[in-house]
Amino acid sequence: MTTAGTPPADRALLPDLAGRRELVGAWASLSLIHYFIVEAVAMAAWRGSPDYDRRAHVISDLGAAHCGPFNGYEVCSPLNWLMNASFILQGVAMILGAVLLSSGVLSVGAQPGQRYIRTGPGKVHWLAAGGVRVLVFVAGVGQAMVGLFPEDTDFNVHLASAGMYFIAGPLGLVLLGIVWLRRTSIAWMVLLFGATSLGATGYVLAVQLRVDEPGAIERTMAYPIILGLALVGITVAYRVHHERGLVRARRLQGPV
C-alpha cells in the first residue's frame, strides 16, 4: 500500500546516481575526447604523398597498415598503430558506456531526484534510453573493428564496421537528445550533434560514397559523434560526482 501522491514502488524507480558503475561509464564516454590529440599527432607524422589534408584524406588513411598506393594516392602513416589503437579504445569506451550507464540514469537526463517509469504512459523514456544503449554498443563494436581491420588490410570489413559506427552512433545521439528534452539543458546540443552526423551520413549514402572532399564530409560525420558522447559523459559524470559527494557528506554527519 502506498501513500497518496507516491508512485508505486514497481512503477517509479529512483535511479542510483551515486553508483560506481555509472561513474565508470560516464568517464568512459568522456575519454573519447582523446581522439583529437591522437589524430593531430598521427597527421604530423604523415609521410604519404600528397601531404595530409583534412578535406581530401579520410581519417582511416592515418590507420593504413602499409606504405604504398591506396585510393588514388600514396598513403604512409608511421603512427598507424597509434591511430588504430585510438579507434579500438574509442570502441571499448563506447561499449563500456553503453553497458555501465543504466537506462534509468539516461531516461531522466541524469537529473537527481527524478524517477523513471517502467510501466504505464511514462515508460517510453526508459525504453528509449535502452535503445540508446543498444545503438551506442553497436557503434562501439563497429569503431573497434575499424581499428582491428585497417582500410588496406580488409577493406570490406573495414567499410562495414565504419558503417555500423556512422549509422548507429548518430541515431543513438538523436534518440538520447529527444529523451533528454525538458530534462536537461544540454538536450538540444546532444540532438544537434546527432542530427549533424546523421545528416552527413545520409548524404554520403545518397551519393553512394562519391564526394569531392571525402575527408571533410567524414569528419562532419565523425566529430559530432565524439563530441556528443563526450558531452553525455561530462553530464553524467558531473551528476554522479555531485551525488557521491552528498552521500559522503551524510556519512560524515552521522545519524541525525
C-alpha positions, 0 to 999 in steps of 0.5 A: 500500500502506498501513500497518496501522491507516491508512485508505486514502488514497481512503477517509479524507480529512483535511479542510483546516481551515486553508483560506481558503475555509472561513474565508470561509464560516464568517464568512459564516454568522456575519454573519447575526447582523446581522439583529437590529440591522437589524430593531430599527432598521427597527421604530423607524422604523415609521410604519404604523398600528397601531404595530409589534408583534412578535406581530401584524406579520410581519417582511416588513411592515418590507420593504413597498415602499409606504405604504398598506393591506396585510393588514388594516392600514396598513403604512409602513416608511421603512427598507424598503430597509434591511430588504430589503437585510438579507434579500438579504445574509442570502441571499448569506451563506447561499449563500456558506456553503453553497458555501465550507464543504466537506462534509468540514469539516461531516461531522466537526463541524469537529473537527481531526484527524478524517477523513471517509469517502467510501466504505464504512459511514462515508460517510453523514456526508459525504453528509449534510453535502452535503445540508446544503449543498444545503438551506442554498443553497436557503434562501439563494436563497429569503431573497434573493428575499424581499428582491428581491420585497417582500410588496406588490410580488409577493406570490406570489413573495414567499410562495414564496421565504419558503417555500423559506427556512422549509422548507429552512433548518430541515431543513438545521439538523436534518440538520447537528445529527444529523451533528454528534452525538458530534462536537461539543458544540454538536450538540444546540443546532444540532438544537434550533434546527432542530427549533424552526423546523421545528416552527413551520413545520409548524404554520403549514402545518397551519393553512394560514397562519391564526394569531392572532399571525402575527408571533410564530409567524414569528419562532419560525420565523425566529430559530432559523434565524439563530441556528443558522447563526450558531452553525455559523459561530462553530464553524467559524470558531473551528476554522479560526482555531485551525488557521491559527494552528498552521500559522503557528506551524510556519512560524515554527519552521522545519524541525525 
